[in-house]
Amino acid sequence: MLDLSNLEKYDSEKMYEIYHNWPEMAESSYNSEIIPIDHKNIDHIVFSGMGGSGALGDIFQAILSKKNIHVSVVKGYHLPKTVDNNTLVVTTSVSGNTDETLKVLDLAKKQGSKIISFASGGKMEKYCVKNNIEFQKIKQIHSPRTSFVTFLYSMLKSLESVTNVKNNEILESISFLKKQRTNISFKNLSEENQSLKLANWIKSIPLIYYPWGLQSAAIRFKNSLQENSKSHAITEDIIESSHNGIVAWSNPSNIQPILLRGKNDFEKTIERWEILKEFFKQNGIDFYEIISVEGNIISKLINLIYLLDYTTIYKSILSQVDPSPVKPIEYIKEHLK
């Protein structure tokens, strides 16, 4: 059984404490002095970022999926050809030094789009100051992945004029974070802790099934398992997988399916979940089901991410692995020209 002494022993930089503070970090960021941007006639928003910063773009794409605006997420070096002066390019790099995002920032300037950048400083800040590009400086707390809520809620405030996200939606999501913490925090390492329960259940490679609207939470979970737990993970869209991936279960496997469901999923998605569950039961395949809170899309996503990120911390400790170091990422960065 995991206890505080295990956390202190293996989590060298006390990431578990930073996650405990996420509700206050979110609230403080949203109530900060960041001034909302004032751009008119925007018909296309491009979110550019990698890793934890890229996950922010995924979140905004989900938030804006039912809005009357085209959204693209760029995780790489290239901008869509459709970018023009009615496009807002949002570049995010927590460190401010992400190679891919800096290249996109330069391309956006050359293509004449509107631009706003978010970073803790670094090369991105210097580029924006030199070229008179709108820049919001946000403090990094430990690492890009643990700084997730400070950037998300700062960006929600800054971009409110183009996203049209309501104040009450954001406040609801923070309220849910506070409620959820009582169950999943390191201060409740009991059998009732849902994050710890899931961490104990994962013994091999999880396959995370998700509906389209929750893709960002699934990708974030995969990325956090890889970075924090140093373990492999797979994601699959539940609808698409029904046409191909499901066939892989014809053979015995040590892959563990996790069903990431939304409260009030689309009726045909709910039907698909029930069919998949019945298939697993008939074939003796053990699965784990997670259902989001009932609320707006921000509440659903951020609370799922909170639960699942804490899971990856507990999973790392149970595996006697320090969640903080990411040496393979550092290796790649050191060898980039």
Secondary structure as UniProt FT lines:
FT   HELIX           4..10
FT   TURN            12..13
FT   HELIX           15..20
FT   HELIX           22..30
FT   STRAND          44..48
FT   HELIX           51..63
FT   TURN            64..66
FT   STRAND          70..74
FT   TURN            81..82
FT   TURN            85..86
FT   STRAND          87..93
FT   HELIX           99..110
FT   TURN            111..112
FT   STRAND          114..119
FT   HELIX           122..130
FT   TURN            131..132
FT   STRAND          134..137
FT   TURN            144..147
FT   HELIX           148..158
FT   HELIX           160..163
FT   HELIX           167..184
FT   TURN            186..187
FT   TURN            191..192
FT   HELIX           194..201
FT   STRAND          206..210
FT   HELIX           212..214
FT   HELIX           215..228
FT   STRAND          234..237
FT   HELIX           238..241
FT   TURN            242..244
FT   HELIX           245..250
FT   STRAND          256..261
FT   TURN            263..264
FT   HELIX           267..282
FT   TURN            283..284
FT   STRAND          288..291
FT   HELIX           297..318
FT   TURN            319..320
FT   HELIX           327..335
//
